[in-house]
Amino acid sequence: MLKLEKVCAGYGDLKILFDIDLSVNEGEVVALVGSNGAGKTTILRTISGEVKIQSGSISWFGNDLASKHAYSRAEMGIAHIPQGRGILSNLSITDNLILGSYTKRTKSKRQELLKMVFDTFPILKERQNYLAGTLSGGQQQMLAIGRAMMMEPQLLILDEPSLGLAPIVVDEVFHILKKMKENGSSMLIIEQNLVKALQIADRGYVLETGKVVMADNSAELLANPDIRKAYLGI
């Protein structure tokens, strides 16, 4: 579905990514693992079109993606939930969700998609007319996921979905992501909680200073002594 080959990218003269090879198949969940500053967020921003590649290629179902504008990538079915969630605090929960269904292919399904989101997140239905800024951190993360669901994405990319959340809320968020995976959703996830990320993912890539240094299935990465020592301290 998604394939990056020898991708180099960065900000101005500052190169962050070096020859990144990465892929996501349909129905697959892939985790990106690495320390702060490794380039994980830049990979997601490159896929969604916020950062232009300097060399290499990105393909979407075999077609060139690098030449497409960010809004075109959303139209094509790539939904990006950034770190910090990006909700619009001064709009209602319903209005935030409706903004997620602006693409041509989802406008006609807006009410159907809204019902699906409210069925998935009853708390959002209960508070649908409240301002989004009145929600707790965990509820805001649910709203961000719900807004992405309104796009009916073929690929959902998430940047640190558990950041700043209480452990019990993290469990709830990952329970929802697991259900989405079971329903066939494809995801690319950056997550500070290595165990949570690899428990839901099929495969993972380990980044260091802008380079992929390891790629394997999740079970092998979780069992790898170098990974356990570097990211779990054991």
ChimeraX attribute file (.defattr): number of C-alpha atoms within 10 A of each C-alpha:
attribute: neighborCount
match mode: 1-to-1
recipient: residues
	/A:1	16
	/A:2	18
	/A:3	21
	/A:4	22
	/A:5	15
	/A:6	15
	/A:7	21
	/A:8	23
	/A:9	25
	/A:10	19
	/A:11	13
	/A:12	9
	/A:13	7
	/A:14	8
	/A:15	14
	/A:16	18
	/A:17	26
	/A:18	19
	/A:19	17
	/A:20	21
	/A:21	18
	/A:22	19
	/A:23	18
	/A:24	20
	/A:25	14
	/A:26	14
	/A:27	18
	/A:28	20
	/A:29	26
	/A:30	26
	/A:31	29
	/A:32	27
	/A:33	28
	/A:34	24
	/A:35	14
	/A:36	12
	/A:37	13
	/A:38	19
	/A:39	25
	/A:40	28
	/A:41	19
	/A:42	20
	/A:43	26
	/A:44	22
	/A:45	18
	/A:46	22
	/A:47	25
	/A:48	23
	/A:49	20
	/A:50	14
	/A:51	18
	/A:52	21
	/A:53	21
	/A:54	16
	/A:55	14
	/A:56	16
	/A:57	19
	/A:58	23
	/A:59	17
	/A:60	19
	/A:61	11
	/A:62	10
	/A:63	11
	/A:64	12
	/A:65	22
	/A:66	23
	/A:67	14
	/A:68	13
	/A:69	14
	/A:70	20
	/A:71	13
	/A:72	15
	/A:73	19
	/A:74	21
	/A:75	19
	/A:76	18
	/A:77	18
	/A:78	23
	/A:79	25
	/A:80	24
	/A:81	21
	/A:82	17
	/A:83	15
	/A:84	16
	/A:85	20
	/A:86	12
	/A:87	19
	/A:88	16
	/A:89	15
	/A:90	13
	/A:91	15
	/A:92	18
	/A:93	27
	/A:94	20
	/A:95	17
	/A:96	22
	/A:97	28
	/A:98	19
	/A:99	16
	/A:100	24
	/A:101	24
	/A:102	16
	/A:103	18
	/A:104	10
	/A:105	14
	/A:106	18
	/A:107	16
	/A:108	12
	/A:109	14
	/A:110	19
	/A:111	14
	/A:112	11
	/A:113	23
	/A:114	21
	/A:115	13
	/A:116	14
	/A:117	22
	/A:118	18
	/A:119	12
	/A:120	16
	/A:121	17
	/A:122	11
	/A:123	14
	/A:124	23
	/A:125	17
	/A:126	10
	/A:127	15
	/A:128	17
	/A:129	13
	/A:130	18
	/A:131	17
	/A:132	23
	/A:133	16
	/A:134	14
	/A:135	18
	/A:136	11
	/A:137	18
	/A:138	20
	/A:139	19
	/A:140	22
	/A:141	25
	/A:142	23
	/A:143	26
	/A:144	25
	/A:145	25
	/A:146	25
	/A:147	26
	/A:148	26
	/A:149	21
	/A:150	28
	/A:151	29
	/A:152	22
	/A:153	20
	/A:154	18
	/A:155	25
	/A:156	21
	/A:157	25
	/A:158	24
	/A:159	22
	/A:160	19
	/A:161	28
	/A:162	26
	/A:163	17
	/A:164	12
	/A:165	16
	/A:166	11
	/A:167	10
	/A:168	9
	/A:169	16
	/A:170	19
	/A:171	14
	/A:172	14
	/A:173	19
	/A:174	17
	/A:175	13
	/A:176	16
	/A:177	18
	/A:178	17
	/A:179	13
	/A:180	16
	/A:181	17
	/A:182	12
	/A:183	10
	/A:184	14
	/A:185	19
	/A:186	22
	/A:187	28
	/A:188	22
	/A:189	26
	/A:190	25
	/A:191	21
	/A:192	19
	/A:193	16
	/A:194	19
	/A:195	16
	/A:196	15
	/A:197	25
	/A:198	24
	/A:199	15
	/A:200	21
	/A:201	22
	/A:202	17
	/A:203	23
	/A:204	26
	/A:205	22
	/A:206	20
	/A:207	22
	/A:208	17
	/A:209	16
	/A:210	23
	/A:211	20
	/A:212	21
	/A:213	12
	/A:214	13
	/A:215	18
	/A:216	14
	/A:217	15
	/A:218	21
	/A:219	14
	/A:220	14
	/A:221	22
	/A:222	19
	/A:223	10
	/A:224	12
	/A:225	13
	/A:226	13
	/A:227	19
	/A:228	15
	/A:229	10
	/A:230	11
	/A:231	17
	/A:232	13
	/A:233	8
	/A:234	9
